[in-house]
Amino acid sequence: MVAKGGSRIMLLLVAVTPPAVAYSTAGAMLRPQTAAAVGQAITRARSASVPYPAHFGRRSPALRSQVFPAQLANAMHSAQLSRAGLREHVRGLKMTASMASEPAANIVAPEQVALKVTAQRGRVITAHLDEDMTGAWMLQGRRVLFDGGVGSGVVLWQRIPLIFILRDDEGADSVSYTSAVVQPESATLTISPNVLGQVLDALGRPIDSTVSSRASSSAAASLSDGASQERSVFGDATLLADMATISRPMHTGVTAVDALTPIGKGQNMLIVGSETLGRRKVGLDTAITQAKEGTVVVYVDASGDKDDIVPYLKKFSPELENIVVVRGVCSASNTGGKSSVDPGLGVVAAATGATVAEYFRAKGQDTLVIIDDLDVHKKFWDMSERDVVALYGAAFDSPGNLAAANSEMRAFYSTLFQRVGYLNNKAGGGSLSMLLLLDRPALLGKGTGDGKGYTMQDFRDDVYGGKVRQRIQLMLDRGIVVTDEVCVKLSIPPPGEDASEVKFKLRHIDELISLSDGQVILSDKLALQGLCPAVDSTTSLTRIGIGADNFAVASSPAMRAVAGRLRMELAQASDIPPDDMTSDSVRQRARAKAWHAALQQQWGAPRTFGYSIVALLAASSGCLDGFFLKNQSFADNLVGIQELINKTLQSCPAEVATLEKSLELTSTTKTVLVAALKSNLLK
């Protein structure tokens, strides 16, 4: 425990290395040398003009490599989780006895680190630190030479004493190395405005150039300095001292997302759901909307096997204006056909996409990176997990070691998540936002089919554990039918052969959610009801921070004016018993259907900001209630509602133009639009 300026920092120490080494137990006081190291870290960070506690939320290179061990920095960093606020304390921290006693000033990554190659899977090579080396450093992104320079690569991640490397050579997998040396140089990309409109491979090399000149691109034309620049592939997280308060909305063109989970420029957001629910379509429609607004969009196909992305984008922007596509493939080996997904290339592709966006952000541009999807990162992490288990054996399965491994996983994802940020004017004024697409297994439709629900025997103890089973037993004793839907509400997988696998996937999703600035959850239940997009209003949210001195806001004034009651009224209607047919209940159901009708839209048809506001205004003002009080079908009403909105947009062009320019809904504009809605409703 270290006290500094009235703040208390709690560290939990657990072990992930062999049990023969002595460790502090969870909750124990830090050793004096370690406490001194943390105190020196705070002092040095302050002297480097990094405002406390910004260095814990945004790591500076000096803090990471020169002040105290990387694992300590990562654990403190993971305790912050996101700018949105603290979700939980540090889950675990790996710290060897030598690191705990070593003076902080001496913990500096050497210029070269010798490794012994132990395994190779595709292009990913696993190497082991030489036995006589101690300490821990942040090596991600550094160049590697194999066998004295015969081959080369880049460090993807480290789980001391294991280092995971992506080899550069594109030869056959039979190429084998025995030794490696980490070099002092970092892997870099050379970027210029000419990258706009191109399709790049994971290493930033062009695969396909769509346009011969970038002069037509609004983003390229606005750059005062079009010179190329060399930037690190695995760049550092944005420093909090360089960031401005989130205050500008990033519209997706998907009304349900913009209304329920508004995204601010400079935030990251998870899009969680299966592909059939439209997970990728959210990313693609957002890319189209933002590119039209002049934002530089970098779409990362992390697996490199999604051949529909470029054709889809070209339907709306034939020259991919303001768009860069990065694919998780290697250009020399790309034959245009399907190939096996290489997790290492996917990890580098995501980092490359962020680096391209950082180039434009540094020049004052708004940028958006879309990672499609994070499944490749999970495959890479699972690969590293197998190597760690093979190294430590049964000792790895202790609760403390598993918790520490979880902390390492959070640090791994944070290196990508925390590259976002809205820069203040002093730092350039640009922004980097990020959408991270994440698959979630379908949880509905696995029931017994006989209407009786599940029995206690269906919930195996080795999968669900004692506490969950006790809760299920209490529900069954009270006569509650435990169905798939009940399991989803309890955040547990429905019973089945894949229940254990689904359980770990859901836990993984929860971990990533806690690292993000928010999440859009796509619901199987809503999709089965015919709603599109099937955004779950009860679990989807945006985090922008808390506190009286926090003025962050992700949505526009106009959106807040028309969608302020949206979430509450949907929740109220969902709680009404089906057999309650009182007049108030009927009106509440009609209002909920009106909201859903305003949110309903087809994929591939991103809406303008004006359309979304008018649609939501029609619902919030009660203009759509009459459609559903007549008990007409939802599909039939949609046709009339869309005609009503289009007529209103056509009859009020000046008001809509002012609305889209100012992003504010003044009382005058609102009065005119509501009057037009009511007038067109009577026609």
N, C-alpha and C positions, 0 to 999 in steps of 0.2 A: 504494500500500500504506500502510495506517495502522495503527500499533500502539497499542493502548489496553488497559491492564489485562492485559497478557499475551496478548490476543487479536489475531489478524491478519485484516484484511479485505482480500480480493482483489477487484479490480474489473477487468473486461475491457472495453475501450473499442473500440467499432466504430461504423461510420457507416451511417446510413440516409438522410441528406440528400445533396444534390448533391456530387460528388467535388471540386468547386472549392474547398471549404472544407477546411482542414487538420485532421486528427484524429490523436489518439494511436493507435498500433496495438495490437492485442491483446497483452496481457501487459506493456505498457509501464508505467513508473512514472507515477503521477498527477502532474499539474502542481502546483507548490507551493500555488497558490491553491485548487485543488480539494481537496488534502490538508487544507489548513486548514479548508475548508468542512466536510469530514467530521468533523474533530476538534471543530469548534464544534458540529456536530450532536449528537455524543455528549455534550458538556458541557451543552448546553441541554436535551437530553432528560433527563439526570440531574437537573438543577436543577428540572425540571418533575415530578419524582418518578416518572419512567418508568424502571424498573430495566433496566440494560444487560444483555443486548442486546435487551430486549423490544421496543424501538422498531423494530428491524429486522423482527421477526416480526409486530408489531401496530402499525400506524402511528398516531401521534397526530396530530390536526389541526394542532397547532403545528409538529410536525416536517415534515408534508407541505407546508405552505404558507409557512412562515417561515424554515426553517433552510437547506435546500438544494433543488435542483431536484427536481421530481416524478419525473422519469425516474430520477434517482439513488436516490431513496427506493424507487421501484418495483423497480429492479434489485436493491437490497439485500433488499427484501422477497421478491422471487422467489427469491433465493438460499436463503431459509429454507424455501420450498416449503410446509411445513406444520409443525404442532407436533410431528408424529411424528418429525421428524429431517431432516437435510440429505441430499438425494438427489443434488444436483449443484451446481456453482458457477454463478454468473451467466452466462447464455447470451449476453447482449449488452447494451450500454448505449448509448443515443443521447445524445450530449452535444455541443452546438455549441461552437465556440471562444469565443463570447461568454459562454456559461454557465460554461465552465471558468474564465474569468478574472474573472467578475463576483463581487463580494463576496457572501458568503452572506446577510448581513443584508438585502441589497437585493432578494433573489429572493422577492418577494411578489406574488401575483396581484392585479392592479389591480381596482378595484371594477367597472369596465366594460371589456369587451374588444370592439373593433370587428371585424366579420367581413364578408366578401363571399361571398354565396351563389353556389355554382358548379354544384350539381346537386341533383336531387330525385328520389327513388324512393319512390313511395307516400307514406308519412308521414315518411320519413327524409330530412333535408336535409343536404347536405354544404356546409360553409362554409370559407373560407380566411382565415387571419389577414392583416391588413393588412401590406404588405411592410415597413413601418418599425417593426414590433413585433418584439422579440426576447425570448428567455426561454422558459420552459416552466412551466406550472402545472397543478394538478389542477382541472379545470373540471367534471368529471362531477357531474350533479345540479343544476347552476345553471340558473336561469331565463334565457330568451332572448326578446328582442323583435325582431320582423321589421319592417322598413320603418317605423321610428318608432312602432311600437305597433299596426300593422294586424293583425299576428298574433303568436303567442307559441309557445314550446316549451321543451324541457328538453334539456340536453346529455347525450347517451348515453355518449360517449367522445371522446377526443382522440388524434390522431396528428399532433402538431405538424408542419407548420402547418395541418393539416386538423382541423376540428371537426365532429362528427356529432350532429345534433339531431333530436329527435322533435317534430314540430309538433303543437300542441294542436287546431287547427281541424279539423273533420271534414267539410269541404267536398270538392269534387271535386279530383282530382289535378291538374286544370288550374290550380289556384291557384299562382301563382309569386311568389317574393320575390327581391329583389336584394341586400338588405343585412340584417345582423343585429347585435345588440349583446348580449353576455353580461352579465347583471345580477348584482349582488352577492348576491341572495337565492337560496336553494336551493328546489327543488320539495319540497313537504311534503304529508302526509296528516293528516287529523283522524281519530283512531281512538278508539273506546270499546268497552266490553264488548258493546254491541249489535251489533257486527259478527259475532258468533258466529251460525252458522246461515245466513249470507247468501252469495250468489254475487256477487262483485265484478268489475268490469272492470279493465283494466290500470292505470287511474288511481285505483282504490280506490272507485269509485262503485257503488252497489248495482244489480245487474241483476235479481236475484230474491231476495225475502225469504221464507225458508221458514217461520219461526215469528214470531209477533207479539210474544212475550215471551221474554227470555233468562233469566228467573229459574230455569227448569228446568235450565239448564246448570250442571254442577258447577264448571266453570272460572269462569264469571261469578259464581256464588254465593260463591266463595271469595275474591273480590277485596274487600279492605277499602276500596279507593278506586276507585270505578267512574267517575270523572270522565274526560271525553274529553281527548285529548292530541294536540298537533301534533308530528309527527316527520318528519325528512327521508326522502325516498324512497330516495335512495342514501346510506344511513348509513355511518359509518366501521366498519372492522374492529374486532372486540372486542380491547381492550387486554389483553396478557398479564398485566399487574398486577391486572386485575379478575377473572382466571380462577382457578377451583379445579382441582385435579387430577381428571382423568377417573376416576370411581370408581363410577358408577351405570349399570347396563345399560339400554338402550332395546330392549325386546323387540319384534320384528316380527310374531310369530305364525307365522313361517315357520321351522320347526325347522332346516332346512338352513342358513339365514342365521344364526340365533341360535347355532348350534353351531360353524359353520366360520368365520364372520366376525362375531363379536359387535360390536355398535355401542354405544358409550358415549354417554350423554346429553352433548351438547355437541360431538359429532363430526360431520363430513360424510363421506358414503359414496357412491361411484359405483355404480350398478346398470347393468352393461354387457351388452348383448345385443340381439338382434332382438326385435320385438314378438311374434313367434310363439313365442319361448322364455319369454314371461311377464314381460318387463321391467316393464310397467305394472302387472301383477298383484302384483308384489312391493310396489310403492308403495301400491297400493290396500289390500291386506291389512294392510300396516303402519299405514296411516292408521286403519283400523277398529280394530286392536288398541290403538293408542295412545290413540285417542279414548275407548275404553271404560275405559282406565286413568286418565282425567282430563287427559291431555295436550291442549293446544290444537294442533290440526293445521291447517296451511294448505296446501291442495293447489293448486299452480299449474299450470294448463293453459296452458303458454307459447304454444302455437300458436293456442289459442282454437277449435280445430276438433274437440275430442274430446267428442262429445255423450254418450258412455256413462259419463262419470265420475260425475256427480251421481246418475243412477239407480242406479248400482252402489253408491254410498255409502249411498243412502237405503234400500236393502234391509236394511241392518244398523242404520241409525240414521235413521229417517224424518224426524226434525227436524234432522238434521245436528248433533247436540249436540256441542259442543266443536270443530266443524269450520268452516273458512272455505274457500271455493273462489274462486280468482282466475283469471280467464280473460284471455288475451292478445287481447282485443277492446276496442272502444270502445262503451260502453253505448248511446249515441245512434244508432250505426250498426248495432247488433246486431239483426238481423231473425230470428234463430233458424235461418237457413239456413247453408249452407256458404259461406265466403268465402275469398279468398286470404289466406295467412298473411303478416302484416307483421312482419318481424324486430324492428323498433324497439319495437312494442307488446309483443313477447315478452320483450325485455330489461327493459322497465319493469315488466312483470307479475311477473317473478322478484324484482326489487328491492322491489316493493310487498308481495309475500308475506313477504319477510324483514322488512320494516318492521312489518307487522301482528304478526308473531311477536315482534319486539323489544319491542313495547308490552306484551305479556303477560309476557315474560321479565323486564322491568324491575320487574314487580310480584310476582316470585317464582315464576311459573308455569313448568312444563316445557312447551316448545313444539317442534314438528316442522314443518319446511318441506319439501315434496316438489316438486321441479321436474321437470315432465313436458313436454318433455324439453329437453336442451341443444342440440338440433339447430337451434333458432331462434337461439341465441347464435352458433353456427357460421355460419349464413347471414348474420347481421349482420357478423361479422368478415370473411367472404369479400367482402361488399359493400365494406367499408372497404379491404380489400386491393386491390380493383380500382381504387379511387380513388387509392391511394398509387402503384400501378404506373403509372397514367395520368399522374400528376404527375411522377414521376422517370424513367419510361421504362426503358431498358436498364440504367441505373446501379443500379436496385433489385435486379438479379439477382446481384450479387456475394455471395460467401459471408458476408462480414461484415454486409452489409445484411440478408440473410435471417435471420441469427442474431439481430440486433437486433430485427427485426420479430417474431421468435418470443418474445423477451423481453417485448415490448409485449403480445403476446397473453396471455402468462402473467399479466401484471399486470392485464389486463382481466378475466380469469376470477377472479383472486384477490379482486377487490372483492366478488364474490358468495360465493366459498368461505369467505373468512375472516370472515364475519359470524356464524359459529357460535361457540359457546362455553358452557361451564358456569361461571356466575359464582360467586365466593366470597360468603360471607355479607355482607361489607362492601358489595359491589356489588349485592346484592339476592337472590342465591341461586338465581335461575332458570336455565334452560338453553335453548339454541336448537340443535337438531340439524337436519341436512339430508340428505335423500336426493336425489341428482341422477341422473336417468335419462338414459342415453346409448345411442344406437343403434350397433350394430356389424354390418357386413355378414356374411351367412352365408359361411363359409369352406370348408364341406364340400359334397360333392355336385357338384363341378365337374370331376371327373376325366375321363380319356379313355374310361372305361367298358370298356376291354378288359383291365384287370388289369395292364397293362404299365407304368403310371405315366407320368411325364413324361420327355422327353428334353432334352438340353442346348439344343436349338434352341427349345424352348418358353420359355426364360428370356431374354427380350430384354435386351440390355445397357442400353438407355435407360431401362428400368424397374427392373431389379434391381441394376445396378452391378457393377463388377469383383469386389469382395470376395465378394459373395453368389454370383456365378457360379462363382468358384473353389471355394467350399465345396460347391456343388452338384456340380461336376465331381469333387471328391474322393469324394463319396458314391457317385456313379455308377461311378467307377473301382473302388470296393470292392464293387460289386454290390448296393448298397442301392437299393431301388425308391423313387423319390421320388413320393409320393402327396400328395393334399390334406392328409392328416393329418400327414405329415412337414413340409409347408410351414407348417402351423399351429404345430408345435413350433419351427420356425425363426423364427417371428414374421414371416413374409413371406406375401403373398397368393398363392394358386395362380394359375398362368398363365391368361390369358383376356383378352378384350377390355377388361374393366373393371379389370385388374390395377393400372394406374397410379392410378386413382381410389381403389381399395381401399387401396393402399399409403399414400396421404396420409391417409385416414380412420384407419388403424391408427396412424399416427404421431401424429395429433391425439389419439387416445385415450390413447396413452402419455404425452403431455404433460399431459393432465388427470389421469391417474392419479398422476403425480408431484406434483401440487398437492394431492391429496386425503389424507384420513386412512385410506383403504382402498378396496377395490373388491370387488364381487360380480360375478364373471364367469360368465355363463350359457353353457353349452357345447352346440354343435350335436351333438357326438359323444355326449354323455350323453343328450341328448333323443332321438336316434335309437335309443338303447338302452332307451327307455321310462321314463327317470327323470324325475321331476317333484317339485320344481324341479330343473333341470339345473345345479346350482351346481358349478363346477369347483374341487375342493379343492386343486388344484396351483397355481392362479393367483389364487384369491380369498384375501384376507387383510385384517387390521386392523392399522393402525400406531398405536401408543400411546406411542412414545418408547423411548429406550434409556438405560442408565446405572445405576450402583449407587444413585444418589439419586432415581431415578424410580420412583414407586409407583403410577403410573397403571394401571388395569385396566378393560377394557370389559365383561367378562362377569361373571356372578354366581358366587358360590362353588359353588352347586349345578351350574351348567353346566360349570364347570371340573372338577368331580368326576366327571361322567359322560361328558364328551366329550374328556378329556385324551388318549386314545389314538386318537381318531377319524381324524385326518388321517394319522397314521403307519401305521395298519393298512390304510387305503385305499391308500396308496402302496405298501406292501409287496405287497398282493394284485395290484396292477396290474403289478408287475414279474415276476410268475411266468409262465414260458413256458406257452403253451396246452397243450403236450404233457406237462407235468410233472404226473403223477397220484399223487405220493407222498402219504402220509397227512397230513403237515404242510401240504402245498400245498392239499390238499382242504379242510382245516380253515380255512386262511387265506382261501380263496375264500368259504367259507360265512360266515365272520365279516364279510367285506366286503359280502356280500349282505345280511346281517343289519343292518349299518349303513345301507345304502341303503334297506332296508325301513322302518327307524325314521325316516328322513328323508323318505320318500315321502308326499306329501299333495297334494290337489287344490286348485286356485285357488278362492278364494271361501270357504275354510274355514279361517281363521286359528285356530291352536291356542292353548289356554291354556298358561301356563308349566308348570303341573303335568303336562299331557299330554305336552309335549315332554320333560320330565325323565324321566318314567316310560318313555317310548318309548326314549330313549337309554340308560336304565339297563337295560332289557331286552336291548338289543344288547350293551352293554359287559360285562354279567354273564354272557353266553353263553346266556341263556335262549332266544334266537332261532336259535342255530346249528343246532339239530336240524331246523328247518323245511327248511333248505337242504342238509343232509347227506343228505336223502332224495331229492334230485334232482327235487323238484317244481318247477313253474314259478313264476316270481317273482310273477305276477298271482294265482295260486291261493293262494300263501302269504300275500299281503297281507291277504286276508280273515280268515284265522285269526289273524294277528298283531294286527290292529286289534281283533278280539274279545277277545284276551288283554289288551290294554292297557285297553280299556273296563271289563272285569271287575275288573281290578286297581284302577282308579280308584274304582269303585263300592264295592269291599270295604275300602278304606282312606281314607275321607273325612277323618278327623281329621288323618292324616299329610299328605295332599295339601294341606289347608287351611294347615297349619303351614308346609309347604314353600313355598307361594305367597306367604305373608305374610313369611317371613324370607329367602327366596331362598337358603337354606342346606340342604344335605342332610346332616343329622347321621348319625352311625353307627347310632343307634337307628332313625331313620326309614328309612335305607337297608336295614337288616336286615329291617324289617317289610315294605317294598315288595318286596324280592327274594323273601322267603318267600311273599308273596301271588302274585307272578309264577309261581313254581315250582308252587304249589298249583293255580292256575288252569290251568297248562299241562297238568297231569295229568287235569283234568276233561274 
